[in-house]
Amino acid sequence: MYFDVAEQIPKLIMLLYGLLAFAVIVGGLLLLLDAVPSWFARRREQRLIAASAGGGSVPVGRPSRSSEGLFGLFFLLPALLLLTIGLVVPALRTTVFSLMDGRSENWVGLDNYRWMFAQDEIIQVLVNTLIWVFLVPTMATAIGLIYAVLVDKARFEAVAKSLVFMPMAISFVGASIIWRFVYAYRGGEQEQYGLLNYVVTLFGMEPQRWLQLNAPLNTLLLIVVMIWIQAGFAMVVLSAAIKAIPGDIIEAARLDGVNAWQMFWRVTMPSIRPALIVVVVTISIATLKVFDIVRTMTNGNYDTGVIANEMYNQAFRYGQNGQGSALAVFLFVLVIPIVIYQIRNLRKQREV
């Protein structure tokens, strides 16, 4: 008993050190957030007093541009520091590692990128990723939009929306485990407990190993999980955009005698276009980075791999840091055009 307590003492000390460091950091930030604005306020009061004592005009209105710049820089510094440590430095290190061998010791140039496009397995991974990026944003946005239009101003609108949005509250790993039970298979004459195979047997057909022996159907079945999760997000955002359409536009369209189909294509769709773009871009970026679903359900086996999962396997399972880093850089390059498009779209909205 004594030795057990003695062994726990260093861990308790480390825990206390961690709590103390956390308290110091948080306390320091709170102190700065309180002290710096007070300092700027005192400086401004001193300038006002000095100006009034000297007989000059008392400046009224906003502070000077220099003080505003220093004040804004102060609040930006923590974010810039965190971005540098958490994003810029790892991105640069990953790019450097992608030009080195598996142990990150010798320079190999672009060999890792040549390997990426020379291996049939990696080509299959890239193709699967493109299928994911095409189908998930398209289907999730379409389902969310159709559902938002159908339940808009319905009697039980809140309940109906909650049911569709509920999967967003589940982690990707939790959703994957749920759907593994849906696709589960039992061999022989055993009763099927997987929902899909149970339905199949009710119609007199043979149960299938859906996630193992049915490529590329297994990839499509994994995509269903992502659509199930993201459709709720699309529905909530697009439903809010639909409700924000000015009533006079809708009333004018009805006075012009448009039917429901014309109302959807000529009024609703143009009005919610900015929200539609945001939804598609957000889901596209999330789909490019998908890892949890593939890792949990198939681990990329049976021709179901995607870039993020293969990147993890190369770097952490096979010890090939260079190849894993090359896949990470390639994934980053794929995300850049989507981000640039979103930034340009936001600038256009601000100009309008």
Secondary structure, 3 states (H helix, E strand, C coil): CHHHHHHHHHHHHHHHHHHHHHHHHHHHHHHHHHHHHHHHHHHHHHHHHHHHHCCCCCCCCCCCHHHHHHHHHHHHHHHHHHHHHHHHHHHHHHHHHCCECCCCCCECCCHHHHHHHHCHHHHHHHHHHHHHHHHHHHHHHHHHHHHHHHHCCCCCHHHHHHHHHHHHHCCHHHHHHHHHHHCCCCCCCCCCCCHHHHHHHHCCCCCCCCCCCCCCHHHHHHHHHHHHHHHHHHHHHHHHHHHCCCHHHHHHHHHCCCCHHHHHHHHHHHHCHHHHHHHHHHHHHHHHCCCHHHHHHCCCCCCCCCHHHHHHHHHHHCCCHHHHHHHHHHHHHHHHHHHHHHHHHHHHHHHC
